[in-house]
Amino acid sequence: MSTYEEARAKMIKQTRREILAALAVMYGIGTMTFASICAALTHLELPDEGVVKSDLTYLCERGFVRWTNERALMGWSLRVYKLTAKGKDIHDLIEHDPALEP
C-alpha cells in the first residue's frame, strides 16, 4: 500500500471515530444535526462536507448510527442522527470494527 493510501485510510478511520465520539457525547441526551456533527469535526480540517456524508453513510449502513427523521429523502442539512447501542459499543471498544481501528 502506498503512503498516500495509508494516509487516506488513516484519515477515514479517524473521521469515523470522531463522528462516533461526537455522537457518544449526546448518546443519553438526544440527537445531533448534520451541521452540528460537521461543526464537531472542524478540528480535522476536512476538505468538504462530502467526507462527512460518506462516513455517516458508512456508519448508518453498519448500524452504528441511526438517521432519526421520520420523513424519507430529507436533505442533509435537515437530517438528525443518533448513536445506536451497537455504535456505543464500538466507541467504548467493547466491540471492534477493523474499518475504525487505528
DSSP file (Angstrom, degrees, kcal/mol; ACC not computed):
  #  RESIDUE AA STRUCTURE BP1 BP2  ACC     N-H-->O    O-->H-N    N-H-->O    O-->H-N    TCO  KAPPA ALPHA  PHI   PSI    X-CA   Y-CA   Z-CA
    1    1 A M              0   0    0      0, 0.0     2,-0.0     0, 0.0     0, 0.0   0.000 360.0 360.0 360.0 135.2    0.0    0.0    0.0
    2    2 A S     >  -     0   0    0      1,-0.1     4,-2.3     4,-0.0     5,-0.2  -0.239 360.0-109.6 -74.1 165.7    1.4    3.4   -0.9
    3    3 A T  H  > S+     0   0    0      1,-0.2     4,-2.4     2,-0.2     5,-0.2   0.885 119.4  52.9 -62.4 -39.8    2.0    6.2    1.6
    4    4 A Y  H  > S+     0   0    0      2,-0.2     4,-2.6     1,-0.2    -1,-0.2   0.936 109.6  48.0 -61.8 -46.9   -0.9    8.2    0.1
    5    5 A E  H  > S+     0   0    0      1,-0.2     4,-2.5     2,-0.2    -2,-0.2   0.888 112.0  50.0 -62.6 -39.1   -3.3    5.2    0.5
    6    6 A E  H  X S+     0   0    0     -4,-2.3     4,-2.2     2,-0.2    -1,-0.2   0.914 111.8  47.6 -64.8 -42.9   -2.2    4.7    4.1
    7    7 A A  H  X S+     0   0    0     -4,-2.4     4,-2.1     2,-0.2    -2,-0.2   0.900 112.7  49.1 -65.3 -40.9   -2.6    8.3    5.0
    8    8 A R  H  X S+     0   0    0     -4,-2.6     4,-2.3     2,-0.2    -2,-0.2   0.922 111.2  49.1 -65.1 -44.5   -6.1    8.4    3.4
    9    9 A A  H  X S+     0   0    0     -4,-2.5     4,-2.3     1,-0.2    -2,-0.2   0.892 110.7  51.2 -62.1 -39.7   -7.1    5.2    5.2
   10   10 A K  H  X S+     0   0    0     -4,-2.2     4,-2.3     1,-0.2    -1,-0.2   0.905 110.3  48.9 -63.6 -42.0   -5.9    6.7    8.5
   11   11 A M  H  X S+     0   0    0     -4,-2.1     4,-2.5     2,-0.2    -2,-0.2   0.886 110.2  51.0 -66.4 -39.4   -7.9    9.9    7.9
   12   12 A I  H  X S+     0   0    0     -4,-2.3     4,-2.4     2,-0.2    -2,-0.2   0.938 112.4  46.2 -62.8 -46.7  -11.1    7.9    7.1
   13   13 A K  H  X S+     0   0    0     -4,-2.3     4,-2.4     1,-0.2    -2,-0.2   0.903 113.0  49.9 -63.2 -41.3  -10.8    5.9   10.3
   14   14 A Q  H  X S+     0   0    0     -4,-2.3     4,-2.4     2,-0.2    -1,-0.2   0.915 110.7  49.4 -64.7 -42.8  -10.0    9.0   12.3
   15   15 A T  H  X S+     0   0    0     -4,-2.5     4,-2.2     2,-0.2    -2,-0.2   0.923 111.7  48.4 -62.9 -44.0  -13.1   10.8   10.9
   16   16 A R  H  X S+     0   0    0     -4,-2.4     4,-2.2     1,-0.2    -1,-0.2   0.903 112.2  48.8 -63.9 -41.1  -15.3    7.8   11.6
   17   17 A R  H  X S+     0   0    0     -4,-2.4     4,-2.3     1,-0.2    -1,-0.2   0.891 110.9  50.8 -64.7 -38.7  -14.0    7.5   15.2
   18   18 A E  H  X S+     0   0    0     -4,-2.4     4,-2.5     2,-0.2    -2,-0.2   0.868 108.2  52.1 -68.2 -36.7  -14.5   11.3   15.7
   19   19 A I  H  X S+     0   0    0     -4,-2.2     4,-2.4     2,-0.2     5,-0.2   0.944 111.5  47.1 -62.4 -47.0  -18.1   11.1   14.4
   20   20 A L  H  X S+     0   0    0     -4,-2.2     4,-2.2     1,-0.2    -2,-0.2   0.892 111.5  51.8 -60.9 -39.1  -18.8    8.3   16.9
   21   21 A A  H  X S+     0   0    0     -4,-2.3     4,-1.5     2,-0.2    -1,-0.2   0.913 109.6  48.7 -65.2 -42.2  -17.2   10.3   19.7
   22   22 A A  H  X S+     0   0    0     -4,-2.5     4,-0.9     1,-0.2    -2,-0.2   0.918 114.8  44.8 -63.7 -42.9  -19.3   13.3   19.0
   23   23 A L  H  < S+     0   0    0     -4,-2.4    60,-0.4     1,-0.2     4,-0.3   0.813 106.5  60.8 -70.5 -29.5  -22.5   11.2   18.9
   24   24 A A  H >< S+     0   0    0     -4,-2.2     3,-0.9     1,-0.2     4,-0.4   0.851  98.2  58.2 -65.8 -33.7  -21.4    9.4   22.1
   25   25 A V  H 3< S+     0   0    0     -4,-1.5     3,-0.3     1,-0.2    -1,-0.2   0.879 113.6  38.4 -60.8 -37.1  -21.4   12.6   23.9
   26   26 A M  T >X S+     0   0    0     -4,-0.9     4,-2.7    -3,-0.2     3,-0.8   0.368  86.1 110.1 -93.8   3.9  -25.0   13.1   23.1
   27   27 A Y  T <4 S+     0   0    0     -3,-0.9    -1,-0.2    -4,-0.3    -2,-0.1   0.879  88.0  29.4 -52.0 -50.6  -25.9    9.4   23.5
   28   28 A G  T 34 S+     0   0    0     -4,-0.4    -1,-0.3    -3,-0.3    -2,-0.1   0.584 123.9  50.8 -86.5  -9.4  -28.0    9.7   26.6
   29   29 A I  T <4 S-     0   0    0     -3,-0.8     2,-0.3     1,-0.3    -2,-0.2   0.896 109.9 -87.1 -96.7 -49.8  -29.2   13.3   25.9
   30   30 A G     <  -     0   0    0     -4,-2.7    -1,-0.3    51,-0.0     2,-0.2  -0.921  54.3 -35.1 171.9-148.4  -30.6   13.3   22.3
   31   31 A T        -     0   0    0     -2,-0.3     2,-0.4    51,-0.1    51,-0.2  -0.485  38.1-136.5-105.7 170.9  -29.7   13.6   18.7
   32   32 A M  E     -A   81   0A   0     49,-2.5    49,-3.5    -2,-0.2     2,-0.1  -0.988  17.0-129.8-128.6 140.1  -27.3   15.7   16.6
   33   33 A T  E  >  -A   80   0A   0     -2,-0.4     4,-1.9    47,-0.2    47,-0.2  -0.407  29.2-109.7 -79.3 163.8  -28.0   17.5   13.4
   34   34 A F  H  > S+     0   0    0     45,-1.6     4,-2.4    42,-0.4     5,-0.2   0.903 120.0  53.4 -59.3 -41.5  -25.7   17.1   10.4
   35   35 A A  H  > S+     0   0    0     42,-0.3     4,-2.3     1,-0.2    -1,-0.2   0.886 107.6  49.4 -63.5 -39.5  -24.5   20.7   10.8
   36   36 A S  H  > S+     0   0    0      2,-0.2     4,-1.8     1,-0.2    -1,-0.2   0.842 109.4  52.1 -71.9 -31.1  -23.5   20.1   14.5
   37   37 A I  H  X S+     0   0    0     -4,-1.9     4,-0.7     2,-0.2    -2,-0.2   0.932 110.6  48.1 -65.7 -44.9  -21.7   16.9   13.5
   38   38 A C  H >< S+     0   0    0     -4,-2.4     3,-0.9     1,-0.2    -2,-0.2   0.901 110.7  51.8 -60.8 -40.3  -19.7   18.9   10.9
   39   39 A A  H >< S+     0   0    0     -4,-2.3     3,-1.3     1,-0.2     4,-0.2   0.865 104.8  55.9 -64.4 -35.7  -19.0   21.6   13.5
   40   40 A A  H 3< S+     0   0    0     -4,-1.8     3,-0.3     1,-0.2    -1,-0.2   0.681 108.1  50.2 -69.5 -16.1  -17.7   18.9   15.9
   41   41 A L  T X< S+     0   0    0     -3,-0.9     3,-2.0    -4,-0.7     5,-0.4   0.290  74.0 107.0-104.4   9.0  -15.2   17.8   13.2
   42   42 A T  G X  S+     0   0    0     -3,-1.3     3,-1.5     1,-0.3    -1,-0.2   0.815  71.0  65.7 -60.5 -29.5  -13.8   21.3   12.3
   43   43 A H  G 3  S+     0   0    0     -3,-0.3    -1,-0.3     1,-0.3    -2,-0.1   0.697  93.4  61.7 -65.8 -16.9  -10.5   20.4   14.1
   44   44 A L  G <  S-     0   0    0     -3,-2.0    -1,-0.3   -29,-0.0    -2,-0.2   0.639  97.6-140.6 -81.7 -13.9   -9.9   17.7   11.5
   45   45 A E    <   -     0   0    0     -3,-1.5    -3,-0.1    -4,-0.4    -2,-0.1   0.935  27.1-169.0  51.9  53.4   -9.8   20.3    8.7
   46   46 A L        -     0   0    0     -5,-0.4    -1,-0.1     1,-0.1     3,-0.1  -0.382  28.3-120.9 -70.4 150.5  -11.7   18.1    6.3
   47   47 A P  S    S-     0   0    0      0, 0.0     2,-0.3     0, 0.0    -1,-0.1   0.850  79.8 -27.5 -65.3 -34.6  -11.8   19.2    2.6
   48   48 A D    >>  -     0   0    0      1,-0.0     3,-1.0     0, 0.0     4,-0.6  -0.968  68.2 -85.9-166.3 177.6  -15.6   19.4    2.5
   49   49 A E  H 3> S+     0   0    0     -2,-0.3     4,-2.6     1,-0.2     5,-0.2   0.694 109.9  79.3 -69.9 -18.3  -18.9   18.0    3.8
   50   50 A G  H 3> S+     0   0    0      1,-0.2     4,-2.4     2,-0.2    -1,-0.2   0.842  89.0  55.2 -58.1 -34.5  -18.8   15.2    1.3
   51   51 A V  H <> S+     0   0    0     -3,-1.0     4,-2.1     2,-0.2    -1,-0.2   0.930 109.7  45.5 -64.2 -45.7  -16.3   13.4    3.5
   52   52 A V  H  X S+     0   0    0     -4,-0.6     4,-2.8     1,-0.2     5,-0.2   0.901 111.8  53.2 -65.1 -40.9  -18.7   13.6    6.5
   53   53 A K  H  X S+     0   0    0     -4,-2.6     4,-2.3     1,-0.2    -2,-0.2   0.929 110.5  46.0 -60.5 -46.5  -21.6   12.5    4.3
   54   54 A S  H  X S+     0   0    0     -4,-2.4     4,-2.1     1,-0.2    -1,-0.2   0.896 115.1  46.6 -67.1 -38.7  -19.8    9.4    3.1
   55   55 A D  H  X S+     0   0    0     -4,-2.1     4,-2.5     2,-0.2    -1,-0.2   0.881 112.1  49.8 -72.2 -36.8  -18.6    8.4    6.5
   56   56 A L  H  X S+     0   0    0     -4,-2.8     4,-2.3     2,-0.2    -2,-0.2   0.893 110.0  52.1 -64.9 -38.7  -22.0    9.0    8.1
   57   57 A T  H  X S+     0   0    0     -4,-2.3     4,-2.5    -5,-0.2    -2,-0.2   0.928 110.3  48.4 -61.5 -45.0  -23.5    6.8    5.3
   58   58 A Y  H  X S+     0   0    0     -4,-2.1     4,-2.0     1,-0.2    -2,-0.2   0.936 111.9  48.7 -59.5 -48.0  -21.0    4.1    6.1
   59   59 A L  H  X>S+     0   0    0     -4,-2.5     5,-2.3     1,-0.2     6,-1.3   0.857 112.2  48.9 -64.4 -35.4  -21.8    4.3    9.8
   60   60 A C  H ><5S+     0   0    0     -4,-2.3     3,-0.9     4,-0.2    -1,-0.2   0.914 109.8  51.2 -68.6 -42.7  -25.5    4.1    9.2
   61   61 A E  H 3<5S+     0   0    0     -4,-2.5    -2,-0.2     1,-0.3    -1,-0.2   0.850 109.9  50.2 -63.4 -33.8  -25.1    1.1    6.8
   62   62 A R  H 3<5S-     0   0    0     -4,-2.0    -1,-0.3    -5,-0.2    -2,-0.2   0.593 116.1-116.2 -79.6 -11.1  -23.1   -0.7    9.5
   63   63 A G  T <<5S+     0   0    0     -3,-0.9    24,-0.4    -4,-0.5    23,-0.3   0.630  85.4 114.4  86.4  14.1  -25.8    0.0   12.1
   64   64 A F  S   <S+     0   0    0     -5,-2.3    20,-2.3    -6,-0.2     2,-0.3   0.763  79.6  31.2 -85.5 -27.5  -23.6    2.2   14.3
   65   65 A V  E    S-B   83   0A   0     -6,-1.3     2,-0.4    18,-0.2    -2,-0.3  -0.953  72.1-150.2-131.3 147.9  -25.6    5.4   13.7
   66   66 A R  E     -B   82   0A   0     16,-3.1    16,-2.2    -2,-0.3     2,-0.6  -0.971  13.8-136.3-124.4 135.7  -29.3    5.9   13.0
   67   67 A W  E     -B   81   0A   0     -2,-0.4    14,-0.2    14,-0.2    12,-0.0  -0.815  22.8-167.7 -85.6 118.7  -30.9    8.6   11.0
   68   68 A T        +     0   0    0     12,-2.7    13,-0.1    -2,-0.6    -1,-0.1   0.498  42.8 115.8 -97.1  -4.3  -33.9    9.5   13.2
   69   69 A N        -     0   0    0     11,-0.6    -2,-0.1     1,-0.1    10,-0.1  -0.342  57.5-144.5 -64.5 146.5  -36.0   11.7   10.9
   70   70 A E  S    S+     0   0    0      2,-0.1     2,-0.2    -2,-0.0    -1,-0.1   0.877  78.0  75.1 -79.8 -38.5  -39.4   10.2   10.1
   71   71 A R  S    S-     0   0    0      1,-0.1     3,-0.4     2,-0.0     2,-0.1  -0.538  79.2-131.5 -78.2 138.0  -39.6   11.5    6.5
   72   72 A A  S    S+     0   0    0     -2,-0.2    -2,-0.1     1,-0.2    -1,-0.1  -0.464  82.1  27.8 -80.7 159.6  -37.6    9.8    3.9
   73   73 A L  S    S+     0   0    0      1,-0.2     2,-0.2    -2,-0.1    -1,-0.2   0.857  76.9 162.9  59.7  43.2  -35.4   11.6    1.4
   74   74 A M        -     0   0    0     -3,-0.4    -1,-0.2     1,-0.1     5,-0.1  -0.598  44.5 -99.0 -84.8 152.7  -34.7   14.7    3.5
   75   75 A G    >>  -     0   0    0     -2,-0.2     3,-1.6     1,-0.1     4,-0.6  -0.315  33.2-110.5 -66.9 156.0  -31.8   17.0    2.6
   76   76 A W  G >4 S+     0   0    0      1,-0.3     3,-1.1     2,-0.2   -42,-0.4   0.856 116.2  60.0 -57.9 -37.3  -28.5   16.5    4.5
   77   77 A S  G 34 S+     0   0    0      1,-0.2   -42,-0.3   -43,-0.1    -1,-0.3   0.692 108.2  45.6 -67.7 -16.4  -28.9   19.8    6.3
   78   78 A L  G <4 S+     0   0    0     -3,-1.6    -1,-0.2   -45,-0.1    -2,-0.2   0.473  87.8 111.9-102.7  -4.8  -32.2   18.6    7.9
   79   79 A R    <<  -     0   0    0     -3,-1.1   -45,-1.6    -4,-0.6     2,-0.4  -0.410  49.8-157.2 -76.7 147.2  -31.1   15.2    8.9
   80   80 A V  E     -A   33   0A   0    -47,-0.2   -12,-2.7    -2,-0.1   -11,-0.6  -0.983  10.1-161.0-125.7 134.7  -30.8   14.3   12.6
   81   81 A Y  E     -AB  32  67A   0    -49,-3.5   -49,-2.5    -2,-0.4     2,-0.3  -0.839  10.1-173.3-121.7 152.7  -28.6   11.4   13.9
   82   82 A K  E     - B   0  66A   0    -16,-2.2   -16,-3.1    -2,-0.3     2,-0.3  -0.996  29.5-114.9-141.6 142.5  -28.3    9.3   17.0
   83   83 A L  E     - B   0  65A   0    -60,-0.4   -18,-0.2    -2,-0.3     2,-0.1  -0.580  32.4-138.2 -73.9 135.6  -25.7    6.7   18.0
   84   84 A T     >  -     0   0    0    -20,-2.3     4,-2.3    -2,-0.3     5,-0.2  -0.410  26.2-104.2 -86.8 170.4  -27.1    3.2   18.3
   85   85 A A  H  > S+     0   0    0      1,-0.2     4,-2.1     2,-0.2     5,-0.1   0.882 125.3  52.4 -61.3 -37.9  -26.3    0.8   21.1
   86   86 A K  H  > S+     0   0    0    -23,-0.3     4,-2.0     1,-0.2    -1,-0.2   0.904 109.1  49.6 -64.1 -41.3  -24.0   -1.1   18.7
   87   87 A G  H  > S+     0   0    0    -24,-0.4     4,-2.7   -23,-0.3    -2,-0.2   0.870 108.2  53.1 -64.7 -37.3  -22.3    2.2   17.8
   88   88 A K  H  X S+     0   0    0     -4,-2.3     4,-2.7     2,-0.2    -1,-0.2   0.893 107.9  51.2 -64.5 -40.1  -21.8    2.9   21.5
   89   89 A D  H  <>S+     0   0    0     -4,-2.1     5,-2.6     2,-0.2     6,-1.3   0.896 110.8  48.4 -63.4 -39.9  -20.2   -0.5   22.0
   90   90 A I  H ><5S+     0   0    0     -4,-2.0     3,-1.2     3,-0.2    -2,-0.2   0.932 113.1  47.8 -64.8 -45.5  -17.8    0.3   19.1
   91   91 A H  H 3<5S+     0   0    0     -4,-2.7    -2,-0.2     1,-0.3    -1,-0.2   0.902 112.5  48.0 -61.7 -41.6  -17.0    3.7   20.6
   92   92 A D  T 3<5S-     0   0    0     -4,-2.7    -1,-0.3    -5,-0.2    -2,-0.2   0.382 114.1-118.8 -82.5   5.3  -16.4    2.2   24.0
   93   93 A L  T < 5S+     0   0    0     -3,-1.2    -3,-0.2    -4,-0.2    -2,-0.1   0.736  80.7 123.0  63.1  26.7  -14.2   -0.5   22.5
   94   94 A I  S   <S+     0   0    0     -5,-2.6     2,-0.3    -6,-0.2    -4,-0.2   0.860  81.4  28.5 -78.3 -39.7  -16.4   -3.3   23.7
   95   95 A E  S    S-     0   0    0     -6,-1.3     2,-0.4    -9,-0.2    -2,-0.2  -0.798  84.2-138.5-112.5 161.1  -16.8   -4.5   20.0
   96   96 A H        -     0   0    0     -2,-0.3    -6,-0.1    -3,-0.1    -5,-0.1  -0.949  14.4-172.8-125.0 144.1  -14.2   -4.0   17.3
   97   97 A D    >>  -     0   0    0     -2,-0.4     3,-2.3    -7,-0.1     4,-0.7  -0.981  19.4-147.3-132.0 119.5  -14.5   -3.0   13.7
   98   98 A P  T 34 S+     0   0    0      0, 0.0     3,-0.4     0, 0.0    -1,-0.1   0.778  97.7  62.9 -59.4 -26.1  -11.4   -3.1   11.5
   99   99 A A  T 34 S+     0   0    0      1,-0.2   -83,-0.1    -3,-0.1    -3,-0.0   0.555 111.2  38.2 -76.2  -5.7  -12.6   -0.2    9.4
  100  100 A L  T <4 S+     0   0    0     -3,-2.3    -1,-0.2   -84,-0.1   -83,-0.1   0.423  90.2 107.7-120.2  -2.7  -12.5    2.0   12.6
  101  101 A E     <        0   0    0     -4,-0.7   -88,-0.1    -3,-0.4   -87,-0.1  -0.552 360.0 360.0 -83.5 142.5   -9.3    0.7   14.3
  102  102 A P              0   0    0      0, 0.0    -1,-0.1     0, 0.0   -88,-0.1   0.497 360.0 360.0 -65.1 360.0   -6.2    2.9   14.3
